[in-house]
Amino acid sequence: MKLEELRGGTAVITGAGSGIGEALAHEAASLGMNLVLADISAERLDAVAVNLRADGHRVLAVPTDVRVAAQVDALADAAYAEFGSVALLANNAGLESVGYTWDIPADEWQRVIDVNLTGVFHGIRSFIPRMGADPQHSHLVNTVSVGGVSITPRMTAYAASKHGVQALSECVYLECAEKFPQIQVSVFSPAQVATRIFDDVEVRHDSDEDAEFWRENIRGGMTPQTAAKLYFDGLSRDEFWILTHPEAFERLAGKRAKVLAGKLRPDAVFDGRN
Ligand SMILES: NC(=O)c1ccc[n+]([C@@H]2O[C@H](COP(=O)([O-])OP(=O)(O)OC[C@H]3O[C@@H](n4cnc5c(N)ncnc54)[C@H](O)[C@@H]3O)[C@@H](O)[C@H]2O)c1
């Protein structure tokens, strides 16, 4: 589909209060879309909404914790009540966690899985039946990560959640092809994008160095604005894989494929690196 066709359509974006979600909101607005923005932080959400409204965009801001089924149902009710249809559901809210697996507090593990994986499920459960009842072409895009096709020690909860979202997305792609072919399902799988995601990590004395390493690592990454442009470019081409760093993705996915197909150990070395 052409990007112009999104004009007048509605984009629902979770995690819209910061980083990639905020940039997606601005990009969608610049394409003439109406916005339904959701974030657990009402304060962040409000700041983004105020900015967009000041530029004349139609914005509904709905503070939402994607972990809570009833709140995501309420988000869908609000979106349909206000705009009547949804052209893009961007399941984007996410958070990070670092440290040795056995040191992760149980509530932190639960939070990461609940936001990154179950939150995406809730979005699908609340929106897809209504998007499927609408014959118009629409998009479901789940934000995964290169962490959804690679293995990173001391980032276990995140890796487990993102592998889960990758699997969930491929299942839903096949299910929509069967039941709702007008819904294009995609994964957005970024590598480093310069956002605050590691600033929100809960740091424990043992994970301090890891958090600092990753904070620095993504600081030099792509801007969220460039990532958002690539997102909508991919969407306009109805791509399943929407990537920010295709070479890194291919290297990591290629390694994963070799490890699985060859039944190799996780520390197998390829081209001098593992
Ligand atoms: N930044 C990167 O390098 C990178 C790389 C790969 C994947 N991603 C993914 O991109 C997505 C966006 O991350 P970002 O980098 O923009 O981070 P970010 O921290 O800037 O934004 C994430 C937003 O999600 C919100 N959020 C957290 N818990 C929530 C909940 N329970 N309900 C609703 N909203 C909640 C936060 O308040 C925040 O505003 C995430 O899914 C992340 O895993 C980011």
The ligand as an ORCA input file, in Angstrom:
! r2SCAN-3c Opt
* xyz 0 1
  N      16.046      1.127     21.653
  C      16.514      0.024     21.122
  O      17.713     -0.078     20.803
  C      15.597     -1.137     20.851
  C      16.136     -2.251     20.167
  C      15.316     -3.324     19.908
  C      13.989     -3.298     20.310
  N      13.494     -2.217     20.959
  C      12.088     -2.252     21.364
  O      11.441     -1.058     20.972
  C      10.307     -0.839     21.826
  C      10.314      0.600     22.293
  O      11.463      0.787     23.099
  P      12.270      2.171     23.191
  O      13.677      1.870     22.910
  O      11.574      3.218     22.424
  O      12.169      2.413     24.771
  P      11.620      3.618     25.651
  O      11.940      3.255     27.046
  O      12.120      4.913     25.133
  O      10.032      3.560     25.418
  C       9.254      2.508     25.911
  C       7.937      3.069     26.427
  O       7.129      1.961     26.874
  C       6.436      2.396     28.030
  N       5.975      1.276     28.848
  C       6.704      0.516     29.721
  N       5.913     -0.365     30.347
  C       4.661     -0.183     29.865
  C       3.404     -0.778     30.134
  N       3.288     -1.733     31.062
  N       2.323     -0.350     29.448
  C       2.422      0.645     28.541
  N       3.594      1.272     28.261
  C       4.692      0.871     28.914
  C       7.456      3.263     28.782
  O       6.816      4.125     29.727
  C       8.111      4.005     27.634
  O       7.489      5.258     27.388
  C      10.413     -1.876     22.943
  O       9.534     -2.955     22.675
  C      11.862     -2.330     22.854
  O      12.054     -3.631     23.351
  C      14.273     -1.136     21.245
*
